[in-house]
Amino acid sequence: VATSDSDLVDYETMSQFTIIDLLGTPTVYTMYYNTVLITDDETTTVDENETQYEINGILLIGTTEYQITGRKEIEDGEEKISFKSYIDENNYVFSQYKVEDNEKKFSVKIVENGVTLSESKIKVELEDGETMIALEYSQGANKSNYKFNFEEENGINVLKIKYQTLIDGIEESGKIKVDVL
């Protein structure tokens, strides 16, 4: 995720989410938005350690433009952004991005005609020189859970993968160890 000043006049901020698939092909989602500080009132409580903002703008995926609304919260150095990009109330994508000390979480829920088509959650954790990535994905009755650990073992970079899937009624689970050369 890269955030900078917007290159569109109507919006103050631009965030670009770059997703790279397994073939190394990047896809860029560009969000243009304005933030408005939410202050204490009858409906919102903001304590001294927390700042909340309302987000309004657009999301560009290729040449398709979606309206977005959302919220940004900053508390004790942790940041959380939740937003909904939508065509209408029955067709939308709800996303959440959260950054903590050594951890990043990203989740996406896609709803079409009022029905949840898919949900995915990704967590990336960096600790003691090791990287752990957890992925949960569901689409209809199909579900997948993957945990990737990238670490060094006896001087060799190793990717350890644990997985559990339920696809078309068939359950599978296992472990994979890959030496990265």
C-alpha positions as CSV (number, residue, x, y, z in Angstrom):
1,V,0.0,0.0,0.0
2,A,1.4,3.4,-1.0
3,T,-0.3,6.6,0.1
4,S,0.4,10.1,-1.2
5,D,-1.2,13.4,-2.1
6,S,-4.0,13.0,-4.7
7,D,-3.4,13.8,-8.4
8,L,-7.2,14.5,-8.7
9,V,-8.4,18.0,-7.7
10,D,-11.5,16.8,-5.8
11,Y,-9.6,14.5,-3.4
12,E,-6.8,15.1,-0.9
13,T,-5.3,11.6,-0.7
14,M,-4.5,8.8,-3.0
15,S,-3.8,5.2,-1.8
16,Q,-2.7,2.5,-4.2
17,F,-3.1,-1.1,-3.2
18,T,-0.8,-3.3,-5.4
19,I,-1.6,-7.0,-5.4
20,I,0.9,-9.4,-7.0
21,D,-0.4,-12.8,-8.2
22,L,1.6,-16.0,-8.1
23,L,3.0,-15.3,-11.6
24,G,4.3,-11.9,-10.5
25,T,1.7,-9.9,-12.3
26,P,0.7,-6.8,-10.4
27,T,-2.9,-5.4,-10.2
28,V,-3.3,-1.9,-8.8
29,Y,-6.4,-0.6,-7.0
30,T,-6.4,3.2,-6.7
31,M,-8.5,4.9,-4.0
32,Y,-9.0,8.7,-4.0
33,Y,-10.5,10.0,-0.9
34,N,-11.1,12.9,1.5
35,T,-11.0,12.5,5.3
36,V,-13.0,14.4,7.8
37,L,-12.2,14.3,11.6
38,I,-15.0,12.8,13.7
39,T,-15.3,14.8,16.9
40,D,-17.1,13.9,20.1
41,D,-20.9,14.2,19.8
42,E,-23.9,12.2,20.9
43,T,-23.2,9.3,18.5
44,T,-19.4,8.9,18.5
45,T,-17.1,8.6,21.4
46,V,-13.4,9.4,20.7
47,D,-11.0,9.0,23.6
48,E,-7.7,10.8,24.0
49,N,-5.7,8.0,22.5
50,E,-7.9,7.5,19.5
51,T,-8.6,9.6,16.4
52,Q,-11.4,8.7,13.9
53,Y,-12.0,10.0,10.4
54,E,-14.8,9.6,7.9
55,I,-13.7,8.6,4.4
56,N,-15.5,9.5,1.2
57,G,-14.2,9.1,-2.3
58,I,-13.8,6.7,-5.3
59,L,-12.1,3.5,-6.0
60,L,-10.6,2.8,-9.5
61,I,-10.1,-0.8,-10.6
62,G,-8.8,-0.5,-14.2
63,T,-11.2,1.9,-15.8
64,T,-14.2,1.0,-13.5
65,E,-15.1,3.6,-10.8
66,Y,-16.9,2.8,-7.6
67,Q,-18.1,5.1,-4.8
68,I,-16.5,4.6,-1.4
69,T,-17.4,5.4,2.1
70,G,-15.5,4.4,5.2
71,R,-13.7,5.1,8.4
72,K,-10.1,5.5,9.4
73,E,-9.1,5.0,13.1
74,I,-5.7,5.7,14.7
75,E,-5.1,4.5,18.2
76,D,-1.8,4.2,20.0
77,G,0.2,4.0,16.7
78,E,-2.2,1.3,15.2
79,E,-4.1,2.3,12.1
80,K,-7.3,0.7,10.8
81,I,-9.1,1.6,7.5
82,S,-12.5,0.2,6.7
83,F,-14.3,1.1,3.5
84,K,-17.2,0.0,1.3
85,S,-16.9,0.4,-2.5
86,Y,-20.3,0.1,-4.1
87,I,-22.5,0.2,-7.1
88,D,-25.6,0.1,-4.9
89,E,-26.7,-1.4,-1.5
90,N,-26.8,-4.9,-2.9
91,N,-23.6,-4.8,-4.9
92,Y,-20.5,-3.8,-3.1
93,V,-17.0,-4.8,-1.8
94,F,-16.2,-4.3,1.9
95,S,-12.5,-4.0,2.7
96,Q,-10.6,-3.6,5.9
97,Y,-6.9,-2.8,6.3
98,K,-5.2,-2.8,9.7
99,V,-1.6,-2.1,10.7
100,E,-0.2,-3.0,14.1
101,D,3.4,-3.1,15.3
102,N,4.7,-6.1,13.4
103,E,1.5,-7.2,11.7
104,K,-0.7,-6.2,8.7
105,K,-4.2,-7.5,8.1
106,F,-6.3,-7.1,5.0
107,S,-9.8,-8.5,4.4
108,V,-12.2,-8.3,1.5
109,K,-15.9,-9.3,1.2
110,I,-17.6,-9.3,-2.2
111,V,-21.4,-9.0,-2.3
112,E,-23.4,-9.3,-5.6
113,N,-27.2,-9.0,-5.7
114,G,-27.3,-9.2,-1.9
115,V,-25.4,-12.5,-1.8
116,T,-21.9,-12.9,-0.4
117,L,-19.9,-14.3,-3.3
118,S,-16.5,-14.6,-1.5
119,E,-14.6,-13.5,1.5
120,S,-10.8,-13.5,2.1
121,K,-8.5,-12.5,4.9
122,I,-4.8,-12.0,4.7
123,K,-2.5,-11.5,7.7
124,V,1.3,-10.8,7.3
125,E,3.4,-10.9,10.4
126,L,7.1,-10.1,10.7
127,E,8.9,-11.4,13.8
128,D,12.5,-12.3,14.5
129,G,13.5,-12.1,10.8
130,E,10.7,-14.5,9.8
131,T,7.7,-13.8,7.8
132,M,4.3,-15.5,8.3
133,I,1.4,-15.1,6.0
134,A,-2.0,-16.5,6.8
135,L,-4.8,-16.7,4.1
136,E,-8.4,-17.6,4.6
137,Y,-10.7,-17.7,1.6
138,S,-14.3,-18.8,1.2
139,Q,-16.5,-18.8,-1.9
140,G,-19.9,-20.4,-1.4
141,A,-19.4,-23.7,0.4
142,N,-15.7,-23.9,-0.6
143,K,-13.2,-22.9,2.1
144,S,-9.4,-22.7,2.1
145,N,-6.9,-21.9,4.9
146,Y,-3.2,-21.5,4.2
147,K,-0.4,-20.6,6.5
148,F,3.0,-19.7,4.9
149,N,6.2,-19.3,7.0
150,F,9.3,-18.0,5.3
151,E,12.4,-18.6,7.5
152,E,16.0,-19.6,7.4
153,E,16.8,-23.2,8.4
154,N,20.4,-24.4,8.5
155,G,21.5,-21.5,6.3
156,I,18.8,-22.2,3.6
157,N,15.8,-20.1,3.0
158,V,12.7,-22.3,3.5
159,L,9.0,-21.8,2.8
160,K,6.8,-23.9,5.0
161,I,3.1,-24.2,4.0
162,K,0.2,-25.7,6.0
163,Y,-3.1,-25.9,4.3
164,Q,-6.7,-27.1,4.9
165,T,-9.3,-27.0,2.2
166,L,-12.9,-27.9,1.6
167,I,-13.6,-27.8,-2.1
168,D,-16.7,-29.3,-3.8
169,G,-17.3,-31.3,-0.6
170,I,-13.8,-32.8,-0.5
171,E,-11.6,-32.0,2.5
172,E,-7.9,-32.0,2.2
173,S,-5.0,-30.9,4.5
174,G,-1.3,-31.1,4.5
175,K,2.1,-29.6,4.8
176,I,4.6,-28.6,2.2
177,K,8.3,-27.6,2.7
178,V,10.1,-25.8,-0.1
179,D,13.8,-24.9,-0.2
180,V,14.1,-21.4,-1.8
181,L,17.2,-21.3,-4.0
